[in-house]
Amino acid sequence: MISGTVIIATEICKGCELCIASCPQESLGLSTSINRKGYRYATLLRNNCTGCVNCALVCPDSAITVYREIKSTKRQSQSAQPTVATQTA
């Protein structure tokens, strides 16, 4: 299962809403606050981000950074055991 989150540089964001429209999970919305430039900026509203990066791709100001994390299941953690290489002489 993949989980993600976004960090938005609120002082750079102009509130164009392109990221909001591109989010398939409807995770983003506009803040009720404004930044120093007088814009309502995008913010993460729901914690259901999948890390698809659509929002970062459409952001004209590169104000969005996406972080993606793969959550391990029991099956993955058992099969992901470290392997030890041995050398024979």
Rosetta blueprint (number, residue, H / E / L):
1 M L
2 I E
3 S E
4 G E
5 T E
6 V E
7 I E
8 I E
9 A L
10 T L
11 E L
12 I L
13 C L
14 K L
15 G L
16 C L
17 E L
18 L H
19 C H
20 I H
21 A H
22 S H
23 C L
24 P L
25 Q L
26 E L
27 S L
28 L E
29 G E
30 L E
31 S E
32 T E
33 S E
34 I E
35 N L
36 R L
37 K L
38 G L
39 Y L
40 R E
41 Y E
42 A E
43 T E
44 L E
45 L L
46 R L
47 N L
48 N L
49 C L
50 T L
51 G L
52 C L
53 V L
54 N H
55 C H
56 A H
57 L H
58 V H
59 C L
60 P L
61 D L
62 S L
63 A L
64 I E
65 T E
66 V E
67 Y E
68 R E
69 E E
70 I E
71 K L
72 S L
73 T L
74 K H
75 R H
76 Q H
77 S H
78 Q H
79 S H
80 A L
81 Q L
82 P L
83 T L
84 V L
85 A L
86 T L
87 Q L
88 T L
89 A L
